[in-house]
Amino acid sequence: MVVTSRRRSAIAALVALGSVVASCASPAITPNPQANEAAPTTGVMPPPTPPGSPLLGLDWGRADDVGRPEDAFAAPSPGASFAFSLGGNRSGHPLHFPGQAMMADVAVLPTGGLASVGYVYPGWHPTSWTSTDGRAWDLHPIADTEFTFPVAMAVGPDGHLVAVGRSGSSPLAWTSADGTAWAPHLVATLGDGSVAERMTTVVATPDGFIAGGSVGPELLDRHARFWTSPDGIDWQPVADDPAAFAEAEVRAIARLADGYVATGVTGSVQDVTGSTAWISPDGRTWTRHDDPALRAGRAIALASPPWGGIVAVGSDRTEDEALAWTSSDGVSWALAPSEASRQYYGKIRMTDVTVAGGELVAIGNYVGVQRGTATSWVSTDGRHWAKAHVAPIQQQVELYAIAAAGPGVVAVGSFGAPDDYIPTVLLSPGR
């Protein structure tokens, strides 16, 4: 994930937050065996849903309580006036308030429960959340270092958590036994530190972890990077391949039956030209495949469906249509046909995807003029997608990550963008 790529939504008055909170009947969270294992080649479809019942991936409820930083809402309201100061309790925008936070990724703990990582504004400090049931989330500050972003997480073979991201211009990793306390770990790089390097995604392997990201200026061209680690603590960069890694940033990595596949966005941050894919037998050597189908857009998330192969989701290059791709081997890709469920008159995008209930569940959002609305899709083949039912709790919500938990799914993100960012969790099925 890139920390600035999905932050579009609307002004949120504080009273609006209380009015949209809804409860969701959520069963106890249990580990999802597909989270860190290669998907089987065949799947069993879930039993038919009784008429009128909430549908997995299509009906959503909001978590009851998500922890916020201590200074959230600590300052008195300035009243109805739009006058503001850049000092004091303001954060540079007429409606900003201290103590904002975004939940960037979520994972299911092997012992039950969930963990999420993200960052707090102002200053962008790293933080985490944990939950035993998906409905109530406790916040756990990680550190007070500024401009530090954990953006992706994975659960290791021994059950411990690894998060990756960046701090300033350097990549950084964290490890945790339970999601409450985290230890930072410096990450070795190929460069001299004069150009920013960042980790954007991580996947667990039988032998450790593989991470991907990029090196390059914030708004200009990127050059892909990969790292490997046996434990999430000691990281080694993969040797550079000037041709295979050129003009790309790694955005997702997934396991294949005989290795790994990664997808990334090509071009510059301000001028995306499409996507590319890499395959590797071990995470240490990568072969690039510029399939023409991937040039259509941004392939930013991957899932291994129960019927085999790999599915990527994202959007077209300008985020005007949500897109999906399918592949049997990570080398050749097919673009899913356009359909009304993934189109909108404004911006629309898929941001993450997982396997739950024998089908794919993708999340994302759409934006008309300024304000965004969270949405989701379900698919049984990766090519055709049914879009979520619309509910008030999805308005002004941006969802960044999803995980299968028990018989349902949990999605994390924020509420109130682009002016404010309140940590938010949606649960499905729910009403």
N, C-alpha and C positions, 0 to 999 in steps of 0.2 A: 504494500500500500504506500502511496505517496501522501504525505500528511496534508497537502493543500489541494488535492485534486477533486474532492467531493463536497466542498463546503459551500453549498448554495441552498438557501431557503429563505425564511422571512423574519420580520420583526415580531418578537413574541412578548406581549405584555405579561407580567408575572402572574396576574390573575388567570390568564388563559391556561397556564400550566395546570393549576389546580382543577380547572373545569374539565380537562380532557382525560384526567387519570381514571383508568378503568381497571377493574380486577379481572384476572384470568384464572380459570380453573386449571391449575398446572399440577400434574402428578409429580411425585418425587423424582429427582434427577438421577439417572443411572448412566454409567459410562456407555458410550457408543462403540461397539467393537470395530466399526468401519473407520473410526477416526484416524487410526495410524496403521491400518493394514491394507494391503492391496485388495481391491474389490473383487468379489467372486465373479465368475463369468456368467452366472445365471442368478436371477433374483426371484423372490417370492413376493408377489404383489399383495398389498394389505387387503383385508376383507372389506366388502362394500360398507360404505358409511351410511348409517340410518338416515332417512330423510329428515332434514331440519337440523342435523348435527353440525357443529363447527368443523370445517375442513382443514386438514393439515396443509400448511403453507398458503392458505387462502383467507382464513379468518384469524384475526390477531387480537390479543389483549395486551394491556400494558402492565409491567411489573409494578407492584404496590409501592415499593420504596427503594430508591437507588441513592446511595450515599453521595453527598456533594462535599466539596472542600469546606473547611471551617468558615471561611470568609464569604461564602455564598449568601447573598441577601443580608449580610451583616450591616450594611450601611442603610440608613433610612431612605425612603423613596424621595427623589427630587421633586415630586409633584408633577403637575400637568405640563410644566414648562419644558421646552426642548433645549433651554440654555444649559451649557455644560462646560466643564473645565477639563483640560488634559491632565490636571493633577488630582490629588485627593483620591476619592473612591471611583473615579471614572477610568475607563480603559481606552479612551480614544474615540468613542462613538457615543452619540447622544443616549442610546439605550443600553449600552454595555454595562455590566456590573462585575464586581470582583468574584472570583471563585468559580469561573466557568470550567467545564471539563468535557472531553470527548472520550468515548470508549471505542478503541480502535480495533480490537480483536477479542475473541472469546474462545475458550476451550473447556471441554468436559474433563474433570479430574477422575483418575482411575478409581478412587475410593468413593466417588459420588460427589455431587456438587459441581460448581462452575467457577472459573476464574476469568477475569478480563483485565486487559492492560490498556492504558491510554495516557492522557496528559492534561494538565490543569493550566488555565490561563488566569491572570497575566503571568508572563514569564515562561510558560510552557514547561512545567515540571512533570517528571514521570510519576505515574500513580497506578494503582491496581484496585480491583474490586473482587470480592468473593461472595458466593451465594450457595446455600444448601438446597434451595428449592426453585431457584429462578425468579422468585417473586420479591425477595428482599435481598439487597446487596449492600455489603459493608465496604467502605473505602479505606485503602491502606496506602498512604503516601510512600513512595519509593525513595526519593531524594529531593533536594532543593536546588539541584543544578538546573540552570535555565537553558532554553532551547534544546531540550532533550526529549526525544520521542520514541518510546517503544511502540512499534506499529504492527507486529506480527508475533504469533505464539505457536508453539508446538509442544506436545507431550512426549517425553523421551521413553525409550524402551523400559527404563526402570521406574517410570511414573513421575519423574520430576519435570518441572516446567522450564522451558527456555523461551525467552522473548528476545527479539532483535529490533534494532532501529538505528538511531544515531544520537550523538551529543555534539552540538556545534558542527564542525566540519568532519567529524570522525565517526565511523561505525562503532556501535556499542552493543553488547549482549548482556542479558541478565539471566540468572537461574534462581529457581525457587522450589521448595519442597511442597508447598501447599497454596501458593498464590498470595500469601499475606506478607511475607518478608522476602526481599529480593537482593541478590548480590550482583553488582556490576562487574563486567569483565571486558578489558580492553581487547580490541580486535586488530590483528595484524593486517597491514595493507601493503599493496605493491608500490604505492606512490609515496611522496615525501611529505604529504600533508598540505601542500600548497593548493590543492584542489579538493573540494568536498567529496567524501565517499559516504555511502549510506547503504544500510541493509533494509530491504523492503519486504522480504518474505523468508520463511523458514519451514522446513519439513523434517519430521523425524524419520530415521532409517533404522534398520536392525543394528547398525554399528555406531549410531550417533545422530548427527544432524547435517543437513545441507542448507545453506542460506544463499540468497541471491540479492542483487541490488545494482548499484551503478557508481561510477565516478564521473564528476563533471560539474560545471557551474550550475547554480540553482535554476536558471531560466533558459539555459542554452542546451547544446548537445550533450547527451549522456553516452557513456561507454559501459557495457555490461560488466558485472563482477560476480564471481561465485566464491563461496568459502565452504570449508568442511570442518567438522569438529567431532571428536569422539564423545564429548560430554557436555557441550554447551559452554565450557569454560575456556578451553584452549582452541583458538581458531586459526586456520591457515588459509590464506588466499589461494585460489586456483590460478595457475600461471596464465598470464594474459594471452589471448589470441586476437591479434589486431584485426583480422578479417571477421572472425566469427562473433566477436563482441562489439563490433563497430556500431555506433549510432543507435544504441538500444539500452533499455533498462529492464532488468528482470523483474517481473511482477508476480509470478506464481510458479510453484514447483509442486509436482505430484509424482507419486510412485506408479510405475508400470510393472507389468509382470516380470520383465527382464531388465529393469533399470529405472530411469527417471526421465521425466519430461518437464520442460520449463517453457513458459511463454513470456514475452516481453513486448513493450511498446517501443516503436522505432521513431526516429526523427528527434526533434527537440521538444522541450516542455511546451513551448509556445506554438510549435508547428508539428503536430503528430502526423506521421506518414503511414501508420498502420501498425502491424505487429509481426513478430517472428517467433519461431520455436527452436528449442535446442533439445537434443536427447543425449543421455549419458548412461553408461553401464554402472558407474560408481560415484558420480558426483564430482570426479576429479578431471575428467576429460569430456568436453562437450562439442557436439557437432550441430551446426546451425542449419535450419531448413526454412527457407523463405518461400513458403507455399503461397501462391497467388491469392488464395481465399483469405489468408490472414491479413492481407493488405487492406481489407475493407474496413478495419477498425481496430479498437483497443481490446485485446484479449487479456484480461487482468485477473481472472480467477479460474481455477481448475477443480474438477471433481471426477472421481472414478465411479461411473454408474454400475449398478449390479448386473447389467447386461453386457458389460465389457467395454473396452476402449477408454477413451477420455473425452470429456466435454469441457469446453472453455466458454466463458461468458464475458460480456462487457458492453461495448457500444460501437457505433460507427466513429469515424475519426473526429467528428464535431459533436458527438453525443446527441444527435438528433433522432437516433433509433437504437434501441437495445438489440444487441446481436448475440448469437450463439454459434459455436462451431463444434463439430464432432470429428473424431479421428480414431482409427483403430490402433495406430502405432506411434503417434506423436510426430510423424513425418509428413503424411498426407492429410489434409484437412478439408472438410466440406462446410460451407457456410449454410446455416439453417435458412430456409426460405422466409422472406418477409411476411409478416402477418400483423393484423391490427392490434393484437395484444401487446406487441412490443413497439408500437408507434404512438406518437403524441405530437400535438401541434407545437410544443416547446421542446425543452431538453428532456431526455429520458435515458436511463443507463442501468445496467446490472452491475452490482458491486461485489457480490460474492455468491457462492453456490455450495450446496452440500447434498448428501444423500440421506433421505429419511423416508421411512415407510415404503421402501422399494421404489422410490421415485426421486427425481431431482427437485430441490427447492432452491430457487434463486431469489435474492433480494436486490433492491435498488430504490430509485426514486425518480420522480418526474417533476419538472418545473415549468410552469406556464410563463409568467412574467418575471417574478422574483421568488415567490414562496414555493417551497418544495413539498412534496407529499411522498411518504414512504410507500413502497409497493413491493409485490413479490410475484413470482410465477412458479408453476409446477409443470413438470414434463415427465413423460414415460419413455421418451426416445431421444431427447436432446435437440430435436428439430422443431417440435411444435409445443408451444407454451401457453398454458391458461393463466390469465392474470388475476390477481387478488381482488376480492371484494373491497370496496371503499368504505372506510369507517373514520369517524372524526379523530380517533386517537392516532391515525397515521399522518394527519396534517402537520406540517412544519417539522417533520421528523426525517432525518437522514440516517439510513442504516448502512454500516460499513462492513459488518462481519456476521456470519451465521454459523451455528453448530447444531448438530443433531443431539438431542438429550432426551433419554427415555423414549416415550412414544411421540414426542413432539420436537420442535425446534426452538432455539433461542437466538434472537438477533439483537445486536448492540449498535449504538450510534449516539446521536445527539438530537436535541430539540431546540428550535429557535433560530437556526442559521438563516441568513448570513450575519445576523447582528449579534446573536447570543448562542451559546452552546451549553445546553443542559444535558448531562449524561442520561441516557434513555435506554430501556430494555423493552422489547416487544416479544411476546410469547405466542406460539401457534401450536395447536388450534386454540382459539379463544374468541370471545365475543366482546 
